[in-house]
């Protein structure tokens, strides 16, 4: 049992670190924040399909990314909450791989526009931000995420399932 716990903690830490690196890359390219957000890291939101360790990994990665990219405290809080909700939803729907991107797309499309409108006071309406954030999430989670899911699904037993090492 100890090996499984260590594996889950390691996976969560690696997912958080990867989320941060990919967000910083998107941020450097001007894609990570504001009305239209195409975060490469959001493709990772399909990972709860493979492992529950992705739920804390994605949530912590999102919080760290938002802090490192200079987001306001309410954005860190609500953005991380949207990621937590989306990741949990993906885990709950893991029996249907085609449903994997739906919870993060929905959570971010419903939560982030209010942050943009009321925390950052960006010019535009909540429905407009729902459209723009939704488009970014469909690109990040729906397209890139499903491509990633297809590739990782071929290696799921190697990457995500604990192996018996023969140790007691």
C-alpha positions as CSV (number, residue, x, y, z in Angstrom):
1,X,0.0,0.0,0.0
2,X,2.9,2.3,0.7
3,X,4.1,2.1,-2.9
4,X,0.7,3.1,-4.2
5,X,0.6,6.2,-1.9
6,X,4.1,7.2,-3.0
7,X,3.1,6.7,-6.7
8,X,0.0,9.0,-6.3
9,X,2.0,11.7,-4.5
10,X,4.7,11.6,-7.1
11,X,2.1,11.7,-10.0
12,X,0.4,14.7,-8.3
13,X,3.7,16.5,-7.9
14,X,4.7,15.8,-11.5
15,X,1.4,16.9,-12.9
16,X,1.5,20.2,-10.8
17,X,5.0,20.9,-12.1
18,X,4.1,20.1,-15.7
19,X,1.0,22.3,-15.4
20,X,3.1,25.2,-14.2
21,X,5.7,24.8,-16.9
22,X,3.1,24.6,-19.6
23,X,1.2,27.7,-18.3
24,X,4.4,29.7,-18.1
25,X,5.1,28.8,-21.7
26,X,1.6,29.9,-22.8
27,X,2.0,33.0,-20.7
28,X,5.3,33.8,-22.4
29,X,3.4,33.6,-25.7
30,X,0.6,35.8,-24.4
31,X,-2.0,33.0,-24.3
32,X,-2.5,32.2,-20.6
33,X,-4.6,35.1,-19.3
34,X,-7.3,37.6,-20.2
35,X,-10.4,37.0,-22.3
36,X,-9.1,34.4,-24.7
37,X,-7.0,31.8,-22.8
38,X,-5.3,29.0,-24.6
39,X,-3.3,27.4,-21.8
40,X,-1.4,24.4,-23.0
41,X,-1.6,23.2,-19.4
42,X,-5.4,22.8,-19.7
43,X,-4.8,19.8,-22.0
44,X,-3.7,18.1,-18.8
45,X,-7.2,18.3,-17.4
46,X,-7.9,15.0,-19.0
47,X,-5.5,13.3,-16.6
48,X,-8.1,12.4,-14.0
49,X,-9.3,10.0,-16.6
50,X,-6.2,8.0,-15.7
51,X,-5.4,8.7,-12.1
52,X,-7.1,10.4,-9.1
53,X,-3.6,12.0,-8.4
54,X,-4.4,14.4,-11.2
55,X,-7.1,16.1,-9.1
56,X,-4.7,17.7,-6.5
57,X,-1.9,17.9,-9.1
58,X,-4.0,20.1,-11.4
59,X,-5.5,22.2,-8.6
60,X,-2.1,22.9,-7.1
61,X,-0.5,23.5,-10.5
62,X,-3.3,26.0,-11.4
63,X,-2.9,27.8,-8.1
64,X,0.9,28.0,-8.5
65,X,0.6,29.1,-12.1
66,X,-1.8,31.8,-11.3
67,X,0.4,33.1,-8.5
68,X,3.5,33.0,-10.7
69,X,1.8,34.8,-13.6
70,X,0.7,37.6,-11.3
71,X,-3.0,36.9,-11.1
72,X,-5.0,38.6,-8.3
73,X,-5.9,36.5,-5.2
74,X,-9.6,36.0,-6.2
75,X,-8.4,34.7,-9.6
76,X,-6.1,32.3,-7.8
77,X,-8.9,31.1,-5.6
78,X,-11.7,30.9,-8.2
79,X,-9.5,29.7,-11.0
80,X,-8.2,26.9,-8.8
81,X,-11.7,26.1,-7.7
82,X,-12.8,25.8,-11.4
83,X,-9.9,23.4,-12.0
84,X,-10.7,21.4,-9.0
85,X,-14.4,21.1,-10.1
86,X,-13.4,20.2,-13.6
87,X,-10.8,17.6,-12.5
88,X,-13.2,16.0,-10.1
89,X,-15.9,15.9,-12.9
90,X,-13.4,14.3,-15.3
91,X,-12.6,11.6,-12.7
92,X,-16.2,10.9,-12.0
93,X,-16.9,10.5,-15.8
94,X,-13.8,8.4,-16.4
95,X,-15.8,5.5,-17.7
96,X,-16.5,7.5,-20.9
97,X,-13.3,8.8,-22.4
98,X,-15.1,11.2,-24.7
99,X,-16.6,12.9,-21.7
100,X,-13.2,13.7,-20.2
101,X,-12.9,17.3,-21.4
102,X,-16.5,18.3,-20.7
103,X,-16.2,19.1,-16.9
104,X,-13.1,21.4,-17.2
105,X,-14.6,23.1,-20.2
106,X,-17.9,23.7,-18.4
107,X,-16.3,24.7,-15.1
108,X,-14.0,27.2,-16.6
109,X,-16.6,28.6,-19.0
110,X,-19.0,29.2,-16.1
111,X,-16.5,30.5,-13.5
112,X,-13.6,32.3,-15.2
113,X,-15.8,34.9,-17.0
114,X,-17.0,36.3,-13.7
115,X,-13.4,36.6,-12.6
116,X,-12.6,38.5,-15.8
117,X,-15.6,40.8,-15.4
118,X,-15.7,41.5,-11.7
119,X,-12.1,40.9,-10.5
120,X,-10.2,42.3,-13.4
121,X,-13.0,44.5,-14.6
122,X,-12.1,43.8,-18.3
123,X,-14.2,45.5,-20.9
124,X,-16.9,43.1,-22.1
125,X,-19.9,41.3,-20.7
126,X,-20.0,38.0,-18.9
127,X,-21.7,36.2,-21.9
128,X,-18.9,37.5,-24.1
129,X,-16.3,36.2,-21.7
130,X,-18.2,32.9,-21.6
131,X,-17.8,32.7,-25.3
132,X,-14.1,33.6,-25.4
133,X,-13.1,31.4,-22.4
134,X,-15.3,28.6,-23.8
135,X,-13.5,28.8,-27.2
136,X,-10.1,28.7,-25.4
137,X,-11.1,25.7,-23.3
138,X,-12.5,23.8,-26.3
139,X,-9.1,24.3,-28.0
140,X,-7.1,23.4,-24.8
141,X,-9.2,20.7,-23.2
142,X,-11.3,19.5,-26.1
143,X,-8.8,19.3,-28.9
144,X,-5.3,19.2,-27.3
145,X,-6.6,17.3,-24.3
146,X,-8.2,14.6,-26.4
147,X,-5.1,14.3,-28.5
148,X,-3.1,13.8,-25.3
149,X,-5.6,11.3,-24.0
150,X,-5.3,9.3,-27.2
151,X,-1.5,9.2,-26.9
152,X,-1.4,8.5,-23.1
153,X,-4.1,5.8,-23.3
154,X,-1.6,3.6,-25.3
155,X,0.8,3.8,-22.4
156,X,-1.6,3.9,-19.4
157,X,-0.4,0.7,-17.8
158,X,3.2,1.9,-17.8
159,X,2.5,5.5,-16.8
160,X,-0.4,5.3,-14.4
161,X,-0.8,1.9,-12.9
162,X,1.3,0.8,-9.9
163,X,3.5,-2.2,-10.6
164,X,4.2,-5.0,-8.1
165,X,7.9,-4.6,-7.2
166,X,7.9,-7.8,-5.2
167,X,8.8,-5.8,-2.0
168,X,6.9,-6.2,1.2
